[in-house]
């Protein structure tokens, strides 16, 4: 009950703040999404704050646009995503007409939310560049408390386990103590922080680590050098939190992204990447020193590393006959053109892979539209000045983590990803004067009239 009351209070506070100051409200909404507890409606039903907050924010934004006469610009990015969603909706209606399936309307709303988030964050900030830097800094520093919670969970700190059970457990999320039985090794369970499984937590810590590395190496992303110590602490905490997830997603993702950074950055950065890699190995050694010598935790770490390097984890997940996604792939192959949409079929699980989820929802037609959407997003990232590397690294991590989870739709993290996509639209160089849609060369459409957004630098 206490968690629900706190969640409702946070929801109301963020909405009121948005009415008073849209930029500050949108900024606060992302912070709240990371930390707010579940809102329990009944013994079998709960909501995350973002499900309830987004419609209220969008309504307030439309009212503000109508009253001020300033139109909302609808980026092509949002329109492309909405097209994918409409294809999946058509698939849903076709599947429902055939019977023997259950339509997940709440899931359909969940898949629509990214287009709405992009729309909101493409419109609320008068200075997208300044808010982009602030959001990155807050996201990185959020790892200090969230990693501390994860480490405490893994080490079996009693009050942190009780805190997690009370505030971050829902009917759809098993009790934290039942996630993984590691008591015999001296650990209560694998670190989850506020997330729903270790893949989600691993994805979050990966994003923090590599965003922090880029921020520390890009003066344009961190103009206030007094914040550097906090960023360094947050990155170190994220490394420890990620290691305690014992997640193949974290281990494999870190390895791949380090390689991408090494070959993708200039010569001046290569030495730094090598130094960072050496530092990560030192932190790994420090983390393992807290493990009692007589337990098997080292064996579990070794197993996860072997799982990554041998690609056995991919085989376990994608094997055509016995893999975790085999039923979903076989079901979609029955309707390869448009898939099944937002429905559930017996024995079919789609959330274990971003790629399977997209294929299942929209078939080959949906895959093509979604791929073009990602291409357009990468194009926007390429023209977003100092934020280019951040956006591309986030995209890379989302695609890598997508092998083991529906990464772009991960609770608490997904909203940040789509918000940065909306800001990428604002930071892309455009004309500063209001111009008709036809002259914007497809950059965006206009709701309620002409688009009048200022271009970022």
PyMOL commands that set and color helices and strands:
alter all, ss='L'
color gray80, all
select helices_A, chain A and resi 2-20+22-35+49-68+76-98+105-121+128-154+158-167+176-178+183-185+198-217+219-221+225-244+248-264+267-289+297-309+312-318+326-333+354-382+385-401+407-409+414-427+437-440
alter helices_A, ss='H'
color red, helices_A
select strands_A, chain A and resi 39-42+45-47+72-75+102-103+343-344+444-447
alter strands_A, ss='S'
color yellow, strands_A
deselect
rebuild
show_as cartoon
